[in-house]
Structure formats: structure tokens, C-alpha cells
Amino acid sequence: MAANAIDQTRRMLSLVTYLRERPGAHVADVARAFGITEDELISDLDVLPMCGTSFRGGDLLDIDTDGDRIWWHNPDDVAEPLRLAADEATALLVAARAVATLPGLREGDRDALVRATAKLEAAAGEVAGASSRLSVTFESEGGVFAEVDRAISERRRLWVRYYSPARDELTEREVDPIRLFAVGHTYMEAWCRLSEARRTFRLDRVAEIRILEEAAAPPELELRDLSEGLVQPSADDPEVVVEVGPGGRWVAEYYPHDRAEELPDGGLRITLRTPDPASLKRLALRLGSDGRIVSPSGLADSAREAATAALAAYEGV
């Protein structure tokens, strides 16, 4: 089995060449030649028809199998040299220039990308001039990404000043970084020495960062599978019940939950779990008349007090 997506991509590129030269190849023979199981090969064949020579989705590989043999029906159609339309070339050039400026990119990779971009610019002609008037920036620019990446590679601890929107406050803490990842935004997963627990930090909320001399020594942790999203509540997290009206049904779409029961007025009674129930006070304020926290009672009282204080601030305005 391929160790990662890069290995699988390399294998599939080789598979295209292999199948072109062997029309009607037997599934068992191809799997044996690539050192994979027949199920893994079938999985690759399910992906290949979504690949082609056009970013718009045309000229896709017409490859299928009857379970015994593999047939490629349009090898000549996709064998012609790639021709990029103006918008496709522009998108490639803008993306390539943006990635080349990404903090933490290895210099060898950066140099290779710059050389490839130069060749594409030469081939694109006038389109290259138009693309130069466009630019893309990354939210993690400004050194935070680079500092975290360096700390991870050197196994060193970080000091950060971090903004928590749930509490509307800045906190200072030392963390042992574990990895960088992106799920909509760019995040650092780390072992927080303040809370003595694994925490996730959004890079654009890091107000200040500094690499420390101390070695990072996070405990052995199993990396979470983030394919289902960043927020994945645990069965051990406190349970919260929220009732929303018809205008608040979106809560069930955006918040992972255990149950969502229909209410007579068209609303929902939502039961969810969260490691930080206090963070749901902001949800209660956002819902306004479209929802309320039912339990735990302490959280409901806290949300009610926050709403009262917010209304009082507008008195006399």
C-alpha cells in the first residue's frame, strides 16, 4: 500500500503510461507489476477518470474495467501536448508566484518553483504580463508560519501571545509545537504548558511569537484524523443543550452534535458536546431571540448575564 498521497500520485502517473502501452491489460497482471493489491488498483482506477489535460474538466481519461481487464478508450485524445488557455495560464502563474513567497518553504523547492515559473512565463507570452498585475498573500505571512516551522524542525519550545475570541482576551503561554496544518485557516497543533493539554492555535490569532532555548518535549500523542473537520468533540466533553427557533436551525449544520430534535415551532433542540462550554456564550449572543442555552444551568445563567450586560451598554446611546 502507498505510504502517502505523494507515493500514490507517482504510481498513478506510471499507471497511465503502463496502460497506454498495454490495452486490455488484466487487473491481476497490473496489480502484480505495481506491487499492490487488486483492490488498491481498482481504487486508483476509480480516480483516474477524474483526471485529464484540461483544468476545466474536459479531455478526461476514459478508463474503465470489468473487474478482469482494463480498457482505455481515448488514449490518443489525451496524448497531445498540453495547451493552456489564457485564464488557466494566469491562474498557474499567480499561484506559483504566491507559493514561492510562502514562509518556511525549503530553498531547494523555492528555486525549482522559480525556474518552472520562468519557463511558464516564457511560454505564456502576453498572458504572463497580465498575471503579473495579480497577487495572492497568505494569512500566515509575517513570520508566524516560519517561526513555527523552524521550531518544529529544531524541536524547540515557543512562547506566544494568543488571542482567544471566546474569552475576548490575550493570553501568554509556552507551547511545544507538534505540527502545522490547514483546515480553512492555518493552524498549529501543540502541547500547551499552561493548560497541560493538547491545544490548537490559529496562526492569524497569534499576536506575538518567540522561539525559546528550551527543547520541545510534547508527550507521545496520536495525531488526530482531521478529515472530518477541526472540531471533533469527545464523549468525555460536557454536554450542552441549546434550543433554537426556525432562524437558528443553521446551528445544527455548523456545530457537531449528538442529537437534533424537532420542536413544534419549527426549531430544534440540539444536544452537543464541547471541551469549553463557556465558548458557547458567544453563540447565545449571536442567536439573540432565535435561541437559548437550556443546560447546564450555570452556562445558561452566564449567557443571560452577558446578554443583559450587552443591552445595558446600549442604554442612553
DRENSE-894749 format. One record per residue (C-alpha): residue number from 0; residue in three letters; x negated, z negated, y. Coordinates in pm, 1 decimal. Layout:
- k | r | X | Z | Y
- NUM | ALA | X | Z | Y
...
//
This chain:
- k | r | X | Z | Y
- 0 | MET | 0.0 | 0.0 | 0.0
- 1 | ALA | -124.3 | 77.5 | 350.6
- 2 | ALA | -268.3 | -228.1 | 524.7
- 3 | ASN | -113.2 | -140.8 | 859.4
- 4 | ALA | 61.1 | 126.2 | 1064.1
- 5 | ILE | -269.1 | 298.4 | 1150.3
- 6 | ASP | -351.6 | 344.6 | 781.3
- 7 | GLN | -4.5 | 482.1 | 715.5
- 8 | THR | -32.9 | 725.3 | 1008.7
- 9 | ARG | -364.7 | 858.2 | 879.7
- 10 | ARG | -217.7 | 900.5 | 533.0
- 11 | MET | 85.7 | 1087.3 | 663.5
- 12 | LEU | -131.6 | 1325.3 | 866.3
- 13 | SER | -325.7 | 1404.9 | 549.2
- 14 | LEU | 0.9 | 1435.6 | 359.8
- 15 | VAL | 118.0 | 1715.4 | 591.0
- 16 | THR | -192.1 | 1922.4 | 513.7
- 17 | TYR | -167.8 | 1842.8 | 143.0
- 18 | LEU | 196.3 | 1951.6 | 116.5
- 19 | ARG | 138.5 | 2270.8 | 313.8
- 20 | GLU | -114.1 | 2384.5 | 57.0
- 21 | ARG | 97.1 | 2274.9 | -244.0
- 22 | PRO | 459.2 | 2392.6 | -210.7
- 23 | GLY | 688.8 | 2229.7 | -463.2
- 24 | ALA | 436.3 | 1956.5 | -548.3
- 25 | HIS | 553.7 | 1690.7 | -792.6
- 26 | VAL | 622.6 | 1347.0 | -646.6
- 27 | ALA | 422.2 | 1174.6 | -919.9
- 28 | ASP | 118.6 | 1400.4 | -863.1
- 29 | VAL | 119.1 | 1349.9 | -485.4
- 30 | ALA | 156.7 | 971.6 | -516.8
- 31 | ARG | -131.7 | 960.1 | -762.8
- 32 | ALA | -350.7 | 1175.4 | -536.3
- 33 | PHE | -295.9 | 937.1 | -241.1
- 34 | GLY | -325.0 | 619.7 | -445.3
- 35 | ILE | 23.5 | 493.7 | -357.8
- 36 | THR | 344.7 | 427.3 | -546.9
- 37 | GLU | 621.6 | 684.5 | -565.5
- 38 | ASP | 844.8 | 452.4 | -359.7
- 39 | GLU | 580.6 | 441.6 | -82.9
- 40 | LEU | 557.7 | 820.0 | -89.8
- 41 | ILE | 935.1 | 857.8 | -63.7
- 42 | SER | 926.0 | 618.2 | 231.3
- 43 | ASP | 668.9 | 843.6 | 403.0
- 44 | LEU | 882.8 | 1148.8 | 329.6
- 45 | ASP | 1178.6 | 978.5 | 498.8
- 46 | VAL | 971.6 | 953.2 | 819.0
- 47 | LEU | 809.6 | 1297.4 | 824.0
- 48 | PRO | 1132.3 | 1489.8 | 905.1
- 49 | MET | 1144.1 | 1294.5 | 1232.9
- 50 | CYS | 803.6 | 1437.0 | 1332.1
- 51 | GLY | 727.0 | 1772.4 | 1487.3
- 52 | THR | 544.9 | 1965.3 | 1755.4
- 53 | SER | 777.0 | 1901.3 | 2049.0
- 54 | PHE | 839.2 | 1578.7 | 2238.9
- 55 | ARG | 1198.5 | 1696.4 | 2283.7
- 56 | GLY | 1267.5 | 1673.8 | 1911.8
- 57 | GLY | 1260.7 | 2045.3 | 1827.1
- 58 | ASP | 1043.6 | 2210.0 | 1561.1
- 59 | LEU | 1073.7 | 1910.7 | 1330.5
- 60 | LEU | 922.2 | 1912.5 | 982.3
- 61 | ASP | 1188.7 | 2032.1 | 737.6
- 62 | ILE | 1065.3 | 1839.6 | 432.8
- 63 | ASP | 1282.4 | 1702.6 | 153.5
- 64 | THR | 1264.7 | 1602.0 | -211.2
- 65 | ASP | 1495.7 | 1598.5 | -509.4
- 66 | GLY | 1311.0 | 1298.6 | -649.3
- 67 | ASP | 1088.3 | 1513.0 | -868.2
- 68 | ARG | 940.8 | 1779.4 | -639.2
- 69 | ILE | 874.2 | 1804.6 | -265.7
- 70 | TRP | 976.6 | 2106.4 | -61.5
- 71 | TRP | 861.5 | 2200.9 | 289.4
- 72 | HIS | 1093.1 | 2472.5 | 419.8
- 73 | ASN | 936.3 | 2557.9 | 758.0
- 74 | PRO | 555.3 | 2520.5 | 735.8
- 75 | ASP | 494.2 | 2841.7 | 932.3
- 76 | ASP | 721.5 | 2736.3 | 1219.4
- 77 | VAL | 514.2 | 2428.0 | 1297.0
- 78 | ALA | 173.4 | 2579.9 | 1228.3
- 79 | GLU | 147.8 | 2748.6 | 1569.4
- 80 | PRO | -74.0 | 2583.8 | 1834.6
- 81 | LEU | 97.3 | 2312.6 | 2036.8
- 82 | ARG | 240.5 | 2428.8 | 2368.2
- 83 | LEU | 331.3 | 2160.9 | 2620.0
- 84 | ALA | 599.6 | 2214.2 | 2881.2
- 85 | ALA | 519.3 | 2105.2 | 3237.5
- 86 | ASP | 713.6 | 1778.4 | 3211.5
- 87 | GLU | 554.5 | 1697.4 | 2874.8
- 88 | ALA | 202.5 | 1753.2 | 3008.2
- 89 | THR | 281.7 | 1544.9 | 3316.3
- 90 | ALA | 410.8 | 1257.6 | 3103.5
- 91 | LEU | 98.6 | 1266.6 | 2885.6
- 92 | LEU | -140.1 | 1271.6 | 3181.2
- 93 | VAL | 35.4 | 988.3 | 3366.4
- 94 | ALA | 44.5 | 773.9 | 3052.6
- 95 | ALA | -319.8 | 845.3 | 2967.4
- 96 | ARG | -442.4 | 753.6 | 3316.6
- 97 | ALA | -236.8 | 433.1 | 3311.0
- 98 | VAL | -368.1 | 322.4 | 2971.7
- 99 | ALA | -726.6 | 395.8 | 3081.5
- 100 | THR | -692.2 | 129.6 | 3353.6
- 101 | LEU | -546.4 | -134.5 | 3120.3
- 102 | PRO | -747.5 | -460.0 | 3138.3
- 103 | GLY | -914.9 | -557.0 | 2812.1
- 104 | LEU | -941.8 | -201.6 | 2677.6
- 105 | ARG | -1265.4 | -152.4 | 2484.3
- 106 | GLU | -1512.7 | 58.6 | 2682.1
- 107 | GLY | -1563.0 | 299.6 | 2392.5
- 108 | ASP | -1188.3 | 358.5 | 2371.8
- 109 | ARG | -1166.8 | 391.3 | 2750.2
- 110 | ASP | -1444.1 | 653.4 | 2757.1
- 111 | ALA | -1280.7 | 851.5 | 2476.0
- 112 | LEU | -946.0 | 842.8 | 2658.3
- 113 | VAL | -1103.9 | 957.3 | 2985.6
- 114 | ARG | -1271.3 | 1252.5 | 2807.6
- 115 | ALA | -945.7 | 1350.9 | 2636.6
- 116 | THR | -760.5 | 1326.0 | 2967.3
- 117 | ALA | -1014.5 | 1554.1 | 3135.7
- 118 | LYS | -963.1 | 1818.3 | 2865.2
- 119 | LEU | -586.7 | 1793.4 | 2902.7
- 120 | GLU | -616.6 | 1826.9 | 3281.7
- 121 | ALA | -824.2 | 2143.0 | 3241.6
- 122 | ALA | -568.7 | 2292.7 | 3004.4
- 123 | ALA | -270.2 | 2187.0 | 3216.1
- 124 | GLY | -390.1 | 2362.3 | 3531.2
- 125 | GLU | -149.5 | 2318.7 | 3823.2
- 126 | VAL | 52.4 | 2059.9 | 3632.7
- 127 | ALA | -245.6 | 1824.9 | 3646.1
- 128 | GLY | -229.6 | 1827.7 | 4025.1
- 129 | ALA | 137.3 | 1731.5 | 4022.1
- 130 | SER | 78.2 | 1448.1 | 3775.7
- 131 | SER | -193.8 | 1301.5 | 3996.7
- 132 | ARG | 72.8 | 1211.0 | 4252.5
- 133 | LEU | 239.1 | 977.0 | 3999.3
- 134 | SER | 109.4 | 643.5 | 3880.0
- 135 | VAL | 208.8 | 361.6 | 3646.5
- 136 | THR | 99.4 | -1.1 | 3672.6
- 137 | PHE | 123.8 | -277.8 | 3414.4
- 138 | GLU | 274.6 | -618.3 | 3482.9
- 139 | SER | -25.8 | -781.0 | 3313.7
- 140 | GLU | -274.0 | -635.4 | 3564.1
- 141 | GLY | -454.3 | -874.0 | 3793.5
- 142 | GLY | -685.2 | -1025.9 | 3537.4
- 143 | VAL | -446.3 | -1239.3 | 3329.0
- 144 | PHE | -438.8 | -997.0 | 3037.9
- 145 | ALA | -816.3 | -952.5 | 3048.4
- 146 | GLU | -880.6 | -1327.1 | 3062.4
- 147 | VAL | -652.2 | -1397.7 | 2767.5
- 148 | ASP | -803.6 | -1111.5 | 2567.6
- 149 | ARG | -1154.2 | -1240.2 | 2641.2
- 150 | ALA | -1060.7 | -1597.7 | 2547.0
- 151 | ILE | -919.2 | -1478.2 | 2215.8
- 152 | SER | -1228.9 | -1272.7 | 2130.7
- 153 | GLU | -1464.8 | -1558.7 | 2231.6
- 154 | ARG | -1241.9 | -1828.9 | 2073.2
- 155 | ARG | -1225.6 | -2036.6 | 2392.0
- 156 | ARG | -961.1 | -2259.7 | 2543.8
- 157 | LEU | -763.0 | -2163.7 | 2854.6
- 158 | TRP | -634.2 | -2365.1 | 3148.7
- 159 | VAL | -318.1 | -2220.3 | 3303.3
- 160 | ARG | -70.2 | -2296.4 | 3578.3
- 161 | TYR | 255.3 | -2165.5 | 3440.1
- 162 | TYR | 596.7 | -2118.8 | 3598.4
- 163 | SER | 892.6 | -2228.5 | 3384.9
- 164 | PRO | 1215.5 | -2069.8 | 3516.1
- 165 | ALA | 1427.3 | -2301.3 | 3300.6
- 166 | ARG | 1294.0 | -2602.1 | 3493.4
- 167 | ASP | 1201.6 | -2415.7 | 3811.3
- 168 | GLU | 858.2 | -2577.2 | 3818.0
- 169 | LEU | 487.6 | -2507.8 | 3778.1
- 170 | THR | 303.3 | -2697.1 | 3507.2
- 171 | GLU | -68.2 | -2721.0 | 3431.9
- 172 | ARG | -177.3 | -2715.6 | 3071.5
- 173 | GLU | -462.9 | -2631.3 | 2836.5
- 174 | VAL | -388.3 | -2389.5 | 2554.6
- 175 | ASP | -570.8 | -2239.8 | 2257.6
- 176 | PRO | -472.7 | -1869.3 | 2261.6
- 177 | ILE | -370.0 | -1711.2 | 1931.6
- 178 | ARG | -261.5 | -1354.5 | 2013.0
- 179 | LEU | -121.9 | -1114.9 | 2272.7
- 180 | PHE | 193.5 | -916.7 | 2200.6
- 181 | ALA | 464.1 | -722.3 | 2380.7
- 182 | VAL | 839.6 | -754.9 | 2335.4
- 183 | GLY | 982.0 | -605.6 | 2653.2
- 184 | HIS | 721.1 | -804.7 | 2850.8
- 185 | THR | 364.4 | -902.0 | 2763.7
- 186 | TYR | 322.6 | -1248.1 | 2609.3
- 187 | MET | 51.6 | -1485.4 | 2490.4
- 188 | GLU | 118.6 | -1696.9 | 2185.1
- 189 | ALA | -90.1 | -2015.0 | 2195.1
- 190 | TRP | -120.5 | -2374.2 | 2077.5
- 191 | CYS | -26.7 | -2587.6 | 2378.2
- 192 | ARG | -231.9 | -2908.0 | 2410.8
- 193 | LEU | 28.0 | -3057.0 | 2646.4
- 194 | SER | 317.3 | -3038.9 | 2401.4
- 195 | GLU | 104.4 | -3025.8 | 2084.1
- 196 | ALA | 309.1 | -2733.3 | 1957.8
- 197 | ARG | 306.5 | -2354.8 | 1942.5
- 198 | ARG | 433.0 | -2201.9 | 2265.3
- 199 | THR | 486.5 | -1852.3 | 2405.9
- 200 | PHE | 384.4 | -1768.2 | 2764.5
- 201 | ARG | 493.9 | -1461.0 | 2959.1
- 202 | LEU | 190.2 | -1323.1 | 3139.0
- 203 | ASP | 368.1 | -1239.9 | 3463.5
- 204 | ARG | 461.5 | -1609.3 | 3494.1
- 205 | VAL | 100.5 | -1728.0 | 3479.2
- 206 | ALA | 20.9 | -1832.0 | 3836.9
- 207 | GLU | -344.3 | -1917.0 | 3769.1
- 208 | ILE | -573.9 | -1894.3 | 3468.5
- 209 | ARG | -925.9 | -2009.7 | 3384.6
- 210 | ILE | -1140.7 | -1985.2 | 3069.9
- 211 | LEU | -1283.0 | -2324.0 | 2968.9
- 212 | GLU | -1606.8 | -2410.5 | 2793.0
- 213 | GLU | -1423.9 | -2587.0 | 2508.3
- 214 | ALA | -1380.6 | -2391.1 | 2188.6
- 215 | ALA | -1024.8 | -2296.1 | 2098.9
- 216 | ALA | -916.0 | -2467.0 | 1778.4
- 217 | PRO | -548.8 | -2394.6 | 1710.4
- 218 | PRO | -417.5 | -2523.9 | 1377.9
- 219 | GLU | -364.1 | -2278.3 | 1094.9
- 220 | LEU | -28.6 | -2118.6 | 1176.9
- 221 | GLU | 162.7 | -1842.1 | 1007.7
- 222 | LEU | 219.7 | -1563.6 | 1260.6
- 223 | ARG | 586.3 | -1510.2 | 1329.1
- 224 | ASP | 752.1 | -1179.1 | 1249.3
- 225 | LEU | 878.6 | -1064.1 | 1590.3
- 226 | SER | 1063.4 | -756.9 | 1462.5
- 227 | GLU | 1393.4 | -945.7 | 1506.3
- 228 | GLY | 1311.5 | -1041.6 | 1864.2
- 229 | LEU | 1114.9 | -1304.7 | 2052.3
- 230 | VAL | 1373.3 | -1583.9 | 2033.3
- 231 | GLN | 1433.0 | -1685.6 | 1672.7
- 232 | PRO | 1590.1 | -2033.3 | 1659.3
- 233 | SER | 1504.9 | -2270.3 | 1377.8
- 234 | ALA | 1759.0 | -2454.1 | 1163.4
- 235 | ASP | 1596.4 | -2774.8 | 1288.6
- 236 | ASP | 1670.0 | -2697.8 | 1656.0
- 237 | PRO | 1950.2 | -2892.2 | 1831.2
- 238 | GLU | 2295.6 | -2735.1 | 1810.8
- 239 | VAL | 2478.7 | -2637.8 | 2129.7
- 240 | VAL | 2840.7 | -2524.9 | 2159.2
- 241 | VAL | 2942.8 | -2303.0 | 2450.8
- 242 | GLU | 3291.2 | -2173.6 | 2527.9
- 243 | VAL | 3317.1 | -1855.4 | 2734.0
- 244 | GLY | 3608.2 | -1657.3 | 2872.1
- 245 | PRO | 3652.5 | -1280.4 | 2835.3
- 246 | GLY | 3398.2 | -1224.0 | 3114.2
- 247 | GLY | 3135.4 | -1422.8 | 2928.2
- 248 | ARG | 3151.7 | -1252.1 | 2588.6
- 249 | TRP | 2813.0 | -1093.2 | 2666.5
- 250 | VAL | 2651.5 | -1428.8 | 2578.1
- 251 | ALA | 2711.2 | -1357.1 | 2208.3
- 252 | GLU | 2526.4 | -1026.9 | 2244.1
- 253 | TYR | 2219.7 | -1166.5 | 2421.8
- 254 | TYR | 2175.9 | -1509.3 | 2257.8
- 255 | PRO | 2103.5 | -1552.2 | 1884.6
- 256 | HIS | 2379.9 | -1772.3 | 1745.9
- 257 | ASP | 2515.2 | -1921.7 | 1424.3
- 258 | ARG | 2883.7 | -1859.4 | 1489.1
- 259 | ALA | 3112.3 | -1692.1 | 1743.3
- 260 | GLU | 3480.4 | -1782.5 | 1702.4
- 261 | GLU | 3759.1 | -1603.2 | 1886.3
- 262 | LEU | 3962.6 | -1806.0 | 2136.2
- 263 | PRO | 4330.7 | -1739.5 | 2225.9
- 264 | ASP | 4244.5 | -1625.8 | 2579.8
- 265 | GLY | 4008.4 | -1354.4 | 2455.1
- 266 | GLY | 3698.3 | -1566.6 | 2495.2
- 267 | LEU | 3457.1 | -1705.0 | 2237.5
- 268 | ARG | 3344.2 | -2043.5 | 2110.8
- 269 | ILE | 2971.5 | -1987.2 | 2042.7
- 270 | THR | 2753.8 | -2218.4 | 1835.3
- 271 | LEU | 2381.9 | -2167.0 | 1879.3
- 272 | ARG | 2051.7 | -2348.7 | 1836.1
- 273 | THR | 1764.5 | -2381.1 | 2081.2
- 274 | PRO | 1443.0 | -2586.8 | 2089.1
- 275 | ASP | 1508.9 | -2654.8 | 2460.3
- 276 | PRO | 1879.7 | -2724.9 | 2525.5
- 277 | ALA | 1807.0 | -2805.5 | 2891.8
- 278 | SER | 1724.9 | -2438.1 | 2947.8
- 279 | LEU | 2094.6 | -2357.7 | 2892.5
- 280 | LYS | 2188.0 | -2526.8 | 3220.7
- 281 | ARG | 2090.3 | -2204.0 | 3395.3
- 282 | LEU | 2324.8 | -2016.5 | 3160.6
- 283 | ALA | 2609.0 | -2252.5 | 3253.6
- 284 | LEU | 2546.6 | -2198.4 | 3625.2
- 285 | ARG | 2533.4 | -1822.4 | 3574.5
- 286 | LEU | 2863.2 | -1820.0 | 3384.6
- 287 | GLY | 3045.4 | -2018.4 | 3652.7
- 288 | SER | 3418.0 | -2011.8 | 3578.5
- 289 | ASP | 3359.0 | -1781.7 | 3279.8
- 290 | GLY | 3215.4 | -2053.1 | 3058.3
- 291 | ARG | 3123.9 | -2414.5 | 2994.7
- 292 | ILE | 2899.1 | -2619.3 | 2765.6
- 293 | VAL | 3112.0 | -2822.5 | 2521.3
- 294 | SER | 2841.4 | -3016.6 | 2337.6
- 295 | PRO | 2617.8 | -3205.9 | 2329.6
- 296 | SER | 2796.8 | -3417.2 | 2589.1
- 297 | GLY | 2474.9 | -3510.9 | 2768.9
- 298 | LEU | 2391.3 | -3145.7 | 2829.2
- 299 | ALA | 2747.0 | -3075.5 | 2944.1
- 300 | ASP | 2725.3 | -3362.2 | 3195.9
- 301 | SER | 2386.1 | -3238.7 | 3317.3
- 302 | ALA | 2519.5 | -2885.7 | 3369.0
- 303 | ARG | 2821.4 | -3023.3 | 3555.7
- 304 | GLU | 2596.0 | -3227.0 | 3785.7
- 305 | ALA | 2376.8 | -2922.6 | 3851.6
- 306 | ALA | 2682.0 | -2715.7 | 3942.9
- 307 | THR | 2811.9 | -2990.6 | 4175.6
- 308 | ALA | 2475.1 | -3015.0 | 4347.9
- 309 | ALA | 2461.0 | -2637.7 | 4391.0
- 310 | LEU | 2809.6 | -2631.3 | 4550.4
- 311 | ALA | 2718.7 | -2922.1 | 4778.1
- 312 | ALA | 2422.0 | -2728.3 | 4909.7
- 313 | TYR | 2663.5 | -2468.7 | 5048.3
- 314 | GLU | 2883.6 | -2717.7 | 5234.6
- 315 | GLY | 2879.0 | -2656.1 | 5604.2
- 316 | VAL | 2693.7 | -2323.8 | 5568.6
//
